[in-house]
Amino acid sequence: MTLTATAPASGSRAGTSRTGAVAVTAALAALVAVLALIDITQGTSAVGAAEIWKAVTGSADAGDASVVIASRLPRAAAGLLVGAALGVAGAVLQAVSRNVLAAPDTLAVNAGSYLALGVLTVTGTTLPLVASSGVAFAGALAAAAVVLSLSGPGTGTVRLVLAGSALSLGLSSVTEALLLLYPERTNGLYQWSQGSISQNGFAGVLQMAPVIAAGIAGLLLVARRVDALALGDEAARGLGVRVRSTRTTVVVCASLLSAAAVTLAGPIGFVGLCAPALVRPLARRIRPFVRIRATLLVAGLAGAALVLGSDVLVRATVSAQSAVAVPTGVVTSVLGAVFLIAMALRVRDTTSAPAPERLRIPSTAVFVVTTGLLVAVLLGAVVGAVLLGDTKLLMGDVANWAQGRAGRSVAFILDTRVPRVLAALLAGAALALSGTLVQAVTRNPLAEPGILGVTGGAALGAVLLVTKVPLAGSWNIAGAALAGAAITAVVVFGLAARGGFGQNRLILVGVGVSAATTALISLFIVLTDPFNATKALTWLSGSTYGRTWHDALPVAAALALGTAVAVLRRTELDLIALDDDTPKLLGLRTSSARLGLLIVSVLLSATAVAAAGTIGFVGLVAPHAARALVGRRHARVIPVALLLGALLVCTADLLGRTVIAPAQLGAGVVTAVIGTPYFLYLLIRARR
């Protein structure tokens, strides 16, 4: 009786589900077709639908046919291919890792491909497009392997996002260094790196289409095994699925798709994250979409719709001439950043801040000896930074300069070198103190101004002023940086405060805001003139080049204020960093104390960015190293962190000026190379 009653209902539901799946798929395909048709009609040339039809049928004049066949149609085809490849890659990566934030961006796949192609461009190696895709594939696969090995399947969204963001920052910093060192070889690479689907003929599309088809075919072959993995590793093994080989095959195919997309159009951000998320709710209502094969189809269509829709949106909202310069990837990155922030607000933050390091109280003698050694090493670094560079000097030259008796050439060298050394010292100390305050207030040892988006906001404010007003003074730049940092801080800390500064929400919101500021910075750099673009890129790499005495004044004032506040509030910092209950029992108003300390932290970060550009990881490394050396009491952590931050940035600036002299690397590039492995090490240690 029961079987007779339920069988028709089940069949009816199955039939309804199949009908719904077909309808949704058809609707997405129709949307993609409409967006492609609209995209073809947009551009700088006066070529409308009638001319396009004539070009397709072969009856158009030579000029119109050239525009349509060589530019419009290849652009739309590239958008379709790239969007589909990234949508499929994101969907399968999320399925195999059981992590809704897995994507080519969060796994640093795009950054790995970008670096590999950047190295290929700098070396002057000329390869066919398919071979270039192979190079990009190697970089993508290596990056994905590192991030997945650190995060692992099902270990949570925060670890994956942190590992991917840190590795992306390190790889992108190296790539940007190559852009600055070899501008003549990498001309136009920066604009391409933001994700541009512009094409010059069908050659690239025709060469990448088989590669993307091969990647999708490989995923379809292992689709049933991927479905089994959704049940869990043990259940999949019970069904005879080889878990490791399946996961490896999926990552290889997804990396191949991402590499092909990057080769064809550059790194187009967040499509692989947003496309699967848009279709994921369908799986709860339409049963066929639970299967990975159906998911890949609709995710690919959604990815194509995102890319083509972003391109249509750009061309519809700005002038035709400006739209040519705006990469499609900038729009997708902004949309993806908003989506990531929305995801962060929906995440149930059950994971509290990690337990503090083992309580250790070194003796006073250890603190004194450690501080003395750091002071000695810092003095040595300062002396080296003043004496070494493209021109080496002696201490006698410095003594004569200090007394006003140096020759013209020596005076010129020291007049330009000493202020940049001072800017590096002050910026490093300010970033270290900012990181110390943020980690104490949020009780999150992985919090850092750069990761939380505050540094990105300061950079956005400063870049706006640098590109619009090239002759702006140091105080004006500091003010613009402070305004940008303040706005992003209000967004990040305001949203995170709703959950008590929980680790998941704070970091995910911060990463999303940081991605948005990076995309907007790229937009302003691309739209400005080449001279200002180079200036902004140099500044964003954390370079102290061209700094004067006046540039160091804002950060010096902020550092003096911040140090005084931190020292006076050192006991409150200890209590706030402990837990929520203890400060309240002792009568401390934690809300007002946190707000005041965060304001000081934002001020320190903004002025440091204004003085020395964007320098990452200092606010993370210095406080961690200080606590490891002298314990967790802020009376000791603060001076040691200040010394370590100053030492790190000063040394990084020295290495950037001397290792490849007369060419120079920004201090931010060097700190990223140092800080990325250290950050990944912290993730490994936290996993144990």
C-alpha positions as CSV (number, residue, x, y, z in Angstrom):
1,M,0.0,0.0,0.0
2,T,2.7,2.4,0.9
3,L,4.8,1.5,-2.1
4,T,1.8,1.9,-4.4
5,A,1.0,5.3,-2.9
6,T,4.5,6.7,-2.9
7,A,5.8,5.5,-6.2
8,P,3.8,7.8,-8.3
9,A,4.6,10.7,-6.1
10,S,8.3,10.1,-6.3
11,G,8.0,9.7,-10.0
12,S,6.0,12.9,-10.2
13,R,8.6,14.7,-8.1
14,A,11.4,13.3,-10.3
15,G,9.7,14.4,-13.4
16,T,9.1,17.9,-12.0
17,S,12.7,18.1,-11.0
18,R,13.9,17.1,-14.4
19,T,11.6,19.7,-16.0
20,G,12.8,22.4,-13.6
21,A,16.4,21.5,-14.3
22,V,15.8,21.8,-18.1
23,A,14.0,25.0,-17.7
24,V,16.7,26.6,-15.5
25,T,19.4,25.5,-17.9
26,A,17.5,26.8,-20.9
27,A,16.9,30.1,-19.1
28,L,20.6,30.5,-18.3
29,A,21.6,29.6,-21.9
30,A,19.1,32.2,-23.2
31,L,20.6,34.8,-20.8
32,V,24.1,34.1,-22.0
33,A,23.0,34.4,-25.6
34,V,21.3,37.7,-25.0
35,L,24.3,39.1,-23.1
36,A,26.6,37.9,-25.9
37,L,24.4,39.7,-28.6
38,I,24.4,42.9,-26.5
39,D,28.1,42.7,-26.0
40,I,28.7,42.4,-29.8
41,T,26.8,45.6,-30.4
42,Q,28.8,47.6,-28.0
43,G,32.1,49.4,-28.8
44,T,33.8,52.5,-30.1
45,S,32.9,52.0,-33.7
46,A,29.4,52.9,-35.0
47,V,28.6,49.3,-35.9
48,G,25.1,48.2,-34.9
49,A,22.9,45.1,-35.3
50,A,22.4,45.6,-39.0
51,E,26.1,45.9,-39.8
52,I,26.8,42.9,-37.6
53,W,24.3,40.8,-39.5
54,K,25.8,41.9,-42.8
55,A,29.3,41.0,-41.5
56,V,28.1,37.5,-40.4
57,T,26.4,36.9,-43.7
58,G,29.4,38.3,-45.7
59,S,27.6,41.3,-47.2
60,A,29.2,44.1,-45.0
61,D,31.9,46.5,-46.2
62,A,35.5,45.8,-45.3
63,G,35.7,48.2,-42.4
64,D,32.6,46.9,-40.6
65,A,33.5,43.3,-41.3
66,S,36.9,43.9,-39.8
67,V,35.5,45.4,-36.6
68,V,33.0,42.5,-36.2
69,I,35.1,39.6,-37.2
70,A,38.4,40.7,-35.7
71,S,37.2,42.3,-32.5
72,R,33.6,42.1,-31.5
73,L,32.9,38.4,-32.1
74,P,36.3,37.2,-30.6
75,R,35.7,39.3,-27.5
76,A,32.3,37.8,-26.9
77,A,33.6,34.3,-27.6
78,A,36.5,34.9,-25.1
79,G,34.0,36.0,-22.5
80,L,31.9,32.9,-23.0
81,L,34.9,30.6,-22.8
82,V,36.6,32.2,-19.9
83,G,33.4,32.5,-17.9
84,A,32.5,28.9,-18.5
85,A,36.0,27.6,-17.6
86,L,36.2,29.6,-14.4
87,G,32.6,28.7,-13.4
88,V,33.3,25.0,-13.9
89,A,36.6,25.2,-12.1
90,G,35.1,26.9,-9.1
91,A,32.2,24.4,-8.9
92,V,34.4,21.3,-9.0
93,L,36.9,22.8,-6.6
94,Q,34.2,23.6,-4.1
95,A,32.8,20.1,-4.4
96,V,36.1,18.2,-4.0
97,S,37.3,20.3,-1.1
98,R,33.8,20.5,0.5
99,N,34.4,24.2,1.0
100,V,32.1,26.9,-0.4
101,L,34.9,29.4,-0.7
102,A,37.2,27.3,-2.8
103,A,37.9,29.0,-6.2
104,P,40.7,29.8,-8.5
105,D,41.2,33.1,-6.7
106,T,41.1,31.8,-3.1
107,L,43.4,28.9,-4.1
108,A,45.9,31.4,-5.6
109,V,45.6,29.6,-8.9
110,N,45.2,32.8,-10.9
111,A,48.2,34.4,-9.1
112,G,50.3,31.4,-9.9
113,S,49.4,31.5,-13.6
114,Y,50.0,35.3,-13.7
115,L,53.5,34.9,-12.2
116,A,54.4,32.1,-14.6
117,L,53.3,34.2,-17.6
118,G,55.1,37.3,-16.1
119,V,58.4,35.4,-15.9
120,L,57.9,34.1,-19.4
121,T,57.3,37.7,-20.7
122,V,60.3,39.1,-18.8
123,T,62.7,36.5,-20.1
124,G,61.7,37.4,-23.6
125,T,60.7,33.8,-24.4
126,T,58.3,33.6,-27.3
127,L,56.0,30.6,-27.3
128,P,52.8,29.7,-29.0
129,L,49.7,30.4,-27.0
130,V,49.1,26.8,-26.2
131,A,52.6,26.4,-24.9
132,S,52.2,29.6,-22.8
133,S,49.1,28.0,-21.4
134,G,51.2,25.1,-20.3
135,V,53.5,27.4,-18.4
136,A,50.6,29.1,-16.8
137,F,49.2,25.6,-15.9
138,A,52.4,24.7,-14.1
139,G,52.2,27.9,-12.0
140,A,48.5,27.4,-11.3
141,L,49.0,23.7,-10.2
142,A,51.9,24.6,-7.9
143,A,49.9,27.3,-6.2
144,A,46.8,25.2,-5.8
145,A,48.8,22.3,-4.3
146,V,50.3,24.6,-1.7
147,V,47.0,26.1,-0.6
148,L,45.1,22.8,-0.6
149,S,47.9,21.1,1.4
150,L,47.6,23.8,4.1
151,S,43.8,23.9,4.2
152,G,42.7,20.3,3.4
153,P,39.2,19.2,2.7
154,G,36.5,20.3,5.1
155,T,38.8,22.2,7.5
156,G,36.9,25.4,7.3
157,T,36.6,28.5,5.1
158,V,39.0,30.8,7.0
159,R,42.1,28.6,6.7
160,L,41.6,28.2,2.9
161,V,41.0,31.9,2.4
162,L,43.9,32.9,4.5
163,A,46.4,30.5,2.8
164,G,45.2,31.5,-0.6
165,S,45.2,35.3,0.1
166,A,48.7,35.1,1.7
167,L,50.1,33.2,-1.2
168,S,48.4,35.4,-3.8
169,L,49.8,38.5,-2.1
170,G,53.3,37.0,-2.2
171,L,53.1,35.8,-5.8
172,S,51.5,39.1,-7.0
173,S,54.2,41.1,-5.3
174,V,56.9,39.3,-7.2
175,T,55.0,39.8,-10.4
176,E,54.6,43.5,-9.8
177,A,58.3,43.7,-9.1
178,L,58.9,42.3,-12.5
179,L,56.6,44.9,-14.1
180,L,58.6,47.7,-12.5
181,L,62.0,46.2,-13.2
182,Y,61.2,45.4,-16.9
183,P,58.7,48.1,-18.0
184,E,59.8,47.9,-21.7
185,R,59.1,44.1,-21.8
186,T,56.0,44.1,-19.8
187,N,54.2,47.0,-21.5
188,G,50.5,46.5,-21.2
189,L,50.9,43.4,-18.9
190,Y,49.4,45.3,-15.9
191,Q,46.2,46.1,-17.7
192,W,46.0,42.6,-19.0
193,S,46.6,41.3,-15.5
194,Q,43.3,42.8,-14.3
195,G,41.4,40.6,-16.7
196,S,40.6,41.9,-20.2
197,I,38.7,39.8,-22.7
198,S,39.6,42.0,-25.6
199,Q,41.0,39.9,-28.5
200,N,42.7,40.6,-31.8
201,G,41.1,38.0,-34.0
202,F,40.0,34.4,-33.3
203,A,43.5,32.9,-33.0
204,G,43.6,32.9,-29.2
205,V,40.0,31.7,-28.8
206,L,40.5,28.8,-31.3
207,Q,43.7,27.7,-29.6
208,M,42.3,27.8,-26.0
209,A,38.9,26.2,-26.8
210,P,40.3,22.7,-27.2
211,V,42.3,23.1,-23.9
212,I,39.2,24.2,-22.0
213,A,37.2,21.4,-23.6
214,A,39.8,18.8,-22.5
215,G,39.7,20.1,-18.9
216,I,35.9,19.9,-18.8
217,A,35.9,16.4,-20.4
218,G,38.4,15.2,-17.8
219,L,36.1,16.5,-15.0
220,L,33.0,14.8,-16.6
221,L,34.9,11.5,-16.6
222,V,35.4,11.6,-12.8
223,A,32.0,13.2,-12.1
224,R,30.6,10.1,-10.4
225,R,33.6,9.8,-8.1
226,V,33.3,13.5,-7.2
227,D,29.7,12.8,-6.3
228,A,30.9,10.0,-4.0
229,L,33.4,12.4,-2.3
230,A,30.5,14.6,-1.2
231,L,29.5,11.8,1.2
232,G,32.9,12.0,2.9
233,D,36.3,10.4,2.4
234,E,35.5,7.2,4.4
235,A,32.1,6.7,2.6
236,A,33.8,7.2,-0.8
237,R,36.5,4.7,0.0
238,G,33.7,2.3,1.1
239,L,32.2,2.7,-2.4
240,G,35.6,1.9,-4.0
241,V,36.6,5.4,-4.9
242,R,40.3,6.3,-4.9
243,V,40.0,9.5,-2.9
244,R,43.5,10.9,-3.4
245,S,43.7,10.2,-7.1
246,T,40.3,11.6,-7.7
247,R,41.1,14.8,-5.8
248,T,44.4,15.1,-7.7
249,T,42.7,14.6,-11.0
250,V,40.1,17.3,-10.2
251,V,42.7,19.8,-9.1
252,V,44.7,19.2,-12.2
253,C,41.7,19.7,-14.5
254,A,40.5,22.7,-12.6
255,S,44.0,24.2,-12.8
256,L,44.1,23.5,-16.5
257,L,40.9,25.4,-17.0
258,S,42.0,28.3,-14.9
259,A,45.4,28.5,-16.7
260,A,43.7,28.5,-20.1
261,A,41.4,31.3,-18.9
262,V,44.3,33.4,-17.6
263,T,46.3,32.8,-20.8
264,L,43.4,34.0,-22.9
265,A,42.1,37.0,-20.8
266,G,44.3,37.5,-17.8
267,P,43.2,36.8,-14.2
268,I,39.5,37.6,-14.0
269,G,38.7,37.6,-10.4
270,F,36.0,35.8,-8.4
271,V,34.0,34.3,-11.2
272,G,34.9,30.9,-10.0
273,L,33.6,31.9,-6.5
274,C,30.4,33.6,-7.5
275,A,29.1,31.4,-10.3
276,P,28.8,28.2,-8.2
277,A,27.3,30.2,-5.3
278,L,24.6,31.6,-7.6
279,V,23.5,28.1,-8.6
280,R,24.0,26.3,-5.3
281,P,20.5,27.2,-3.9
282,L,19.0,25.4,-6.9
283,A,20.4,22.1,-5.7
284,R,18.2,22.3,-2.6
285,R,15.0,22.6,-4.8
286,I,15.9,20.8,-8.0
287,R,17.2,17.4,-7.4
288,P,19.2,16.8,-10.6
289,F,21.5,19.7,-9.7
290,V,22.8,17.7,-6.8
291,R,24.8,15.7,-9.3
292,I,28.1,17.3,-10.3
293,R,27.6,16.9,-14.0
294,A,24.5,19.1,-13.9
295,T,26.2,21.5,-11.5
296,L,29.1,21.9,-13.9
297,L,26.8,22.8,-16.7
298,V,24.8,25.5,-14.9
299,A,28.0,26.8,-13.2
300,G,29.6,27.2,-16.5
301,L,26.6,29.1,-17.9
302,A,26.5,31.2,-14.8
303,G,30.2,32.0,-15.1
304,A,29.8,33.0,-18.8
305,A,26.8,35.2,-17.8
306,L,28.9,36.9,-15.1
307,V,31.8,37.7,-17.4
308,L,29.6,38.9,-20.3
309,G,27.3,40.7,-18.0
310,S,30.3,42.6,-16.4
311,D,31.6,43.5,-19.8
312,V,28.2,44.8,-20.9
313,L,27.8,46.7,-17.6
314,V,31.2,48.5,-18.1
315,R,30.4,49.5,-21.6
316,A,26.9,50.7,-20.7
317,T,27.9,52.8,-17.8
318,V,31.0,54.6,-19.0
319,S,31.9,56.2,-22.3
320,A,33.0,54.0,-25.1
321,Q,36.6,55.4,-25.0
322,S,36.9,54.8,-21.3
323,A,35.3,51.4,-21.5
324,V,38.2,50.3,-23.8
325,A,40.6,50.9,-20.9
326,V,38.6,49.3,-18.1
327,P,39.3,45.6,-17.8
328,T,36.3,43.3,-17.3
329,G,38.1,41.7,-14.3
330,V,37.9,44.9,-12.3
331,V,34.1,44.7,-12.3
332,T,34.0,40.9,-11.5
333,S,36.5,41.5,-8.7
334,V,34.3,44.3,-7.1
335,L,31.2,42.1,-7.4
336,G,33.1,39.1,-6.0
337,A,34.4,41.2,-3.1
338,V,30.8,42.2,-2.2
339,F,29.7,38.6,-2.4
340,L,32.6,37.5,-0.1
341,I,31.6,40.1,2.5
342,A,27.9,38.9,2.2
343,M,29.1,35.3,2.8
344,A,31.1,36.4,5.8
345,L,28.0,37.9,7.4
346,R,26.1,34.7,6.8
347,V,28.9,32.5,8.3
348,R,27.9,31.2,11.7
349,D,31.1,32.1,13.6
350,T,31.3,29.1,15.9
351,T,35.1,29.1,15.8
352,S,36.4,31.4,18.5
353,A,39.7,33.1,18.3
354,P,42.6,30.6,18.6
355,A,43.9,29.9,22.0
356,P,46.8,32.2,22.9
357,E,50.3,30.9,22.9
358,R,51.5,29.0,25.9
359,L,51.8,31.4,28.8
360,R,55.5,32.1,29.2
361,I,57.0,34.8,31.4
362,P,60.7,35.2,30.6
363,S,62.8,36.9,33.2
364,T,63.7,40.5,33.2
365,A,67.2,39.7,32.2
366,V,65.9,37.9,29.0
367,F,63.9,41.0,28.1
368,V,66.8,43.4,28.7
369,V,69.2,41.2,26.7
370,T,66.8,40.7,23.8
371,T,66.0,44.5,23.6
372,G,69.7,45.3,23.8
373,L,70.5,42.9,21.0
374,L,67.7,44.2,18.8
375,V,68.9,47.8,19.4
376,A,72.4,46.8,18.3
377,V,71.2,45.0,15.2
378,L,68.9,47.8,14.3
379,L,71.8,50.3,14.6
380,G,73.9,48.1,12.4
381,A,71.1,47.9,9.8
382,V,70.7,51.7,9.9
383,V,74.4,52.2,9.3
384,G,74.4,49.8,6.5
385,A,71.3,51.4,4.9
386,V,73.0,54.8,5.1
387,L,76.3,53.7,3.7
388,L,75.3,51.1,1.1
389,G,73.4,51.6,-2.2
390,D,74.2,52.2,-5.8
391,T,77.1,54.4,-4.4
392,K,78.9,53.2,-1.3
393,L,80.0,55.7,1.3
394,L,82.2,55.8,4.4
395,M,81.4,56.9,7.9
396,G,83.7,59.9,7.4
397,D,81.4,61.0,4.6
398,V,78.4,60.8,6.9
399,A,80.3,62.8,9.6
400,N,81.2,65.5,7.1
401,W,77.6,65.6,5.8
402,A,76.3,66.0,9.4
403,Q,78.6,68.9,9.9
404,G,77.8,70.5,6.5
405,R,81.3,69.9,5.1
406,A,80.5,67.2,2.5
407,G,81.1,67.5,-1.2
408,R,78.2,68.2,-3.5
409,S,77.9,64.6,-4.7
410,V,78.1,63.1,-1.2
411,A,75.6,65.7,0.1
412,F,73.2,64.9,-2.7
413,I,73.4,61.1,-2.0
414,L,72.8,61.5,1.7
415,D,70.2,64.1,1.3
416,T,68.1,61.6,-0.6
417,R,69.2,58.4,1.2
418,V,68.8,59.3,4.8
419,P,65.2,60.5,4.6
420,R,64.2,57.2,2.9
421,V,66.0,55.2,5.7
422,L,64.1,57.3,8.2
423,A,60.8,56.7,6.4
424,A,61.4,52.9,6.4
425,L,62.2,52.9,10.1
426,L,59.2,54.9,11.1
427,A,56.8,53.0,8.8
428,G,58.0,49.6,10.0
429,A,57.6,50.6,13.6
430,A,54.1,52.1,13.0
431,L,52.9,48.9,11.2
432,A,54.3,46.7,13.9
433,L,52.5,48.7,16.6
434,S,49.3,48.8,14.6
435,G,49.4,45.0,14.2
436,T,50.1,44.6,18.0
437,L,47.0,46.7,18.8
438,V,44.7,44.9,16.3
439,Q,45.8,41.5,17.5
440,A,45.2,42.4,21.1
441,V,41.8,44.1,20.5
442,T,40.4,41.3,18.3
443,R,42.2,38.5,20.2
444,N,43.2,37.1,16.8
445,P,46.8,36.3,16.2
446,L,46.3,36.2,12.5
447,A,44.8,39.7,12.3
448,E,47.0,42.2,10.5
449,P,46.2,45.7,8.9
450,G,47.0,44.3,5.4
451,I,44.8,41.2,5.6
452,L,42.0,43.1,7.3
453,G,41.8,45.6,4.4
454,V,42.9,48.7,6.4
455,T,46.1,49.0,4.5
456,G,44.3,48.6,1.2
457,G,41.9,51.4,2.1
458,A,44.8,53.7,2.9
459,A,46.4,52.7,-0.4
460,L,43.2,53.5,-2.3
461,G,42.9,56.9,-0.7
462,A,46.5,57.8,-1.4
463,V,46.5,56.4,-5.0
464,L,43.4,58.5,-5.7
465,L,45.3,61.6,-4.7
466,V,48.6,60.6,-6.3
467,T,46.9,60.0,-9.7
468,K,44.6,63.0,-9.6
469,V,47.0,65.5,-8.0
470,P,50.6,64.3,-8.8
471,L,52.1,67.3,-6.9
472,A,50.2,66.6,-3.7
473,G,52.3,67.1,-0.5
474,S,53.1,64.6,2.2
475,W,50.4,65.8,4.6
476,N,47.8,65.7,1.9
477,I,48.7,62.2,1.0
478,A,48.7,61.2,4.6
479,G,45.2,62.7,5.0
480,A,43.9,60.9,1.9
481,A,45.4,57.6,3.2
482,L,43.8,58.2,6.6
483,A,40.4,58.9,5.1
484,G,40.6,55.6,3.0
485,A,41.8,53.6,6.0
486,A,39.1,55.1,8.2
487,I,36.3,54.2,5.8
488,T,37.5,50.6,5.4
489,A,38.1,50.2,9.1
490,V,34.5,51.3,9.8
491,V,33.3,48.7,7.4
492,V,35.5,45.8,8.5
493,F,35.4,46.3,12.3
494,G,31.8,47.5,12.2
495,L,30.6,44.3,10.5
496,A,33.0,42.1,12.5
497,A,31.9,43.6,15.8
498,R,28.4,42.2,15.3
499,G,29.9,38.8,16.1
500,G,32.2,39.9,18.8
501,F,35.2,40.1,16.5
502,G,35.0,36.4,15.8
503,Q,37.8,35.0,13.7
504,N,35.8,33.9,10.7
505,R,33.7,37.0,10.2
506,L,36.6,39.4,10.8
507,I,39.0,37.8,8.4
508,L,36.5,37.1,5.6
509,V,35.2,40.6,5.7
510,G,38.7,42.0,5.7
511,V,39.8,39.8,2.8
512,G,36.7,40.9,0.9
513,V,37.3,44.6,1.5
514,S,41.0,44.2,0.6
515,A,40.0,42.6,-2.7
516,A,37.6,45.5,-3.4
517,T,40.2,48.1,-2.7
518,T,42.8,46.3,-4.9
519,A,40.3,46.2,-7.8
520,L,39.5,49.9,-7.4
521,I,43.2,50.8,-7.2
522,S,43.8,48.8,-10.4
523,L,40.9,50.7,-12.1
524,F,42.4,54.1,-11.2
525,I,45.9,53.1,-12.3
526,V,44.6,51.8,-15.6
527,L,42.6,54.9,-16.3
528,T,45.4,57.4,-15.5
529,D,48.3,58.5,-17.7
530,P,51.4,56.3,-17.9
531,F,53.6,58.5,-15.8
532,N,51.2,58.5,-12.9
533,A,50.6,54.8,-13.3
534,T,54.3,54.0,-12.9
535,K,54.5,56.3,-9.9
536,A,51.5,54.7,-8.3
537,L,52.8,51.2,-9.0
538,T,56.2,52.1,-7.5
539,W,54.5,53.5,-4.5
540,L,52.2,50.4,-4.1
541,S,55.2,48.1,-4.1
542,G,56.3,49.7,-0.8
543,S,59.1,51.8,-2.1
544,T,60.7,54.6,-0.1
545,Y,62.1,56.0,-3.3
546,G,62.1,59.8,-3.4
547,R,61.0,60.2,0.2
548,T,61.9,63.5,1.8
549,W,62.1,64.8,5.4
550,H,58.6,66.1,5.1
551,D,57.2,62.7,4.1
552,A,58.4,61.3,7.4
553,L,56.6,63.9,9.6
554,P,53.1,62.5,9.6
555,V,54.1,58.9,10.4
556,A,56.5,60.3,13.1
557,A,53.7,62.2,14.8
558,A,51.3,59.2,14.6
559,L,54.0,56.9,15.9
560,A,54.7,59.2,18.9
561,L,51.0,59.4,19.7
562,G,50.4,55.6,19.2
563,T,53.4,54.6,21.3
564,A,52.3,56.9,24.1
565,V,48.8,55.5,24.1
566,A,50.0,51.9,23.9
567,V,52.4,52.3,26.8
568,L,49.8,54.1,29.0
569,R,47.2,51.4,28.1
570,R,49.5,48.4,28.3
571,T,47.6,46.9,31.2
572,E,44.2,47.3,29.4
573,L,45.8,45.6,26.4
574,D,46.7,42.6,28.5
575,L,43.2,42.4,29.9
576,I,41.4,42.9,26.5
577,A,43.7,40.3,24.9
578,L,42.8,37.8,27.6
579,D,39.0,37.4,27.4
580,D,35.7,39.3,27.6
581,D,34.8,38.7,31.2
582,T,38.0,39.6,33.1
583,P,38.0,43.3,31.9
584,K,34.4,43.7,32.8
585,L,34.9,42.3,36.3
586,L,37.7,44.9,36.8
587,G,35.4,47.7,35.7
588,L,37.0,48.2,32.3
589,R,34.7,49.4,29.5
590,T,35.8,47.1,26.7
591,S,33.8,48.8,24.0
592,S,35.2,52.2,24.4
593,A,38.7,50.9,25.0
594,R,38.6,48.7,21.8
595,L,37.3,51.7,19.8
596,G,40.0,54.0,20.9
597,L,42.8,51.4,20.3
598,L,41.4,50.6,16.8
599,I,41.4,54.3,16.0
600,V,45.0,54.5,16.9
601,S,45.8,51.4,14.9
602,V,44.1,52.9,11.8
603,L,46.0,56.1,12.2
604,L,49.3,54.2,12.4
605,S,48.5,52.1,9.3
606,A,47.4,55.1,7.2
607,T,50.4,57.3,7.9
608,A,52.8,54.3,7.4
609,V,51.2,53.7,4.0
610,A,51.6,57.4,3.1
611,A,55.2,57.4,4.1
612,A,56.4,54.1,2.6
613,G,53.7,52.7,0.4
614,T,51.9,49.4,0.8
615,I,54.1,47.0,2.9
616,G,52.5,43.8,4.0
617,F,53.0,41.2,6.8
618,V,55.0,43.5,9.1
619,G,52.0,44.0,11.3
620,L,51.7,40.2,11.5
621,V,55.4,39.1,11.8
622,A,56.6,41.7,14.3
623,P,54.0,41.1,17.1
624,H,54.3,37.3,16.7
625,A,58.0,37.4,16.9
626,A,57.9,39.8,19.9
627,R,55.6,37.5,21.9
628,A,57.8,34.5,21.0
629,L,60.9,36.4,22.4
630,V,59.6,38.1,25.5
631,G,56.2,36.7,26.3
632,R,52.7,38.1,26.1
633,R,52.8,41.1,28.4
634,H,52.4,44.2,26.3
635,A,54.8,46.2,28.5
636,R,57.5,44.1,26.9
637,V,55.8,43.2,23.6
638,I,55.4,46.9,22.5
639,P,59.1,48.0,22.5
640,V,60.3,44.7,21.0
641,A,57.6,44.8,18.3
642,L,58.6,48.4,17.5
643,L,62.3,47.4,17.1
644,L,61.4,44.3,15.0
645,G,59.1,46.3,12.7
646,A,61.7,49.0,12.1
647,L,64.4,46.4,11.6
648,L,62.3,44.4,9.1
649,V,61.4,47.3,6.9
650,C,64.8,48.9,7.1
651,T,66.5,45.7,6.1
652,A,63.9,45.0,3.3
653,D,64.5,48.5,1.9
654,L,68.3,48.0,2.1
655,L,68.1,44.7,0.2
656,G,65.8,46.2,-2.4
657,R,68.3,49.0,-3.1
658,T,71.5,46.9,-3.1
659,V,70.8,43.3,-4.3
660,I,70.1,44.3,-7.9
661,A,71.6,47.8,-7.9
662,P,71.3,50.2,-9.8
663,A,67.7,48.8,-10.2
664,Q,65.6,48.7,-7.1
665,L,62.9,46.6,-5.5
666,G,60.3,48.1,-3.2
667,A,60.5,47.1,0.5
668,G,56.9,45.8,0.2
669,V,58.1,43.1,-2.3
670,V,60.9,41.9,0.0
671,T,58.6,41.8,3.1
672,A,56.0,39.9,1.1
673,V,58.7,37.3,0.1
674,I,59.6,37.0,3.8
675,G,56.2,37.3,5.3
676,T,54.3,34.9,3.0
677,P,56.3,31.8,4.1
678,Y,56.1,32.9,7.8
679,F,52.3,33.3,7.5
680,L,51.9,29.9,5.9
681,Y,54.1,28.5,8.7
682,L,51.7,30.0,11.3
683,L,48.8,28.3,9.5
684,I,50.6,25.0,9.6
685,R,51.4,25.4,13.3
686,A,47.8,26.3,14.1
687,R,46.6,23.2,12.3
688,R,48.6,20.9,14.6
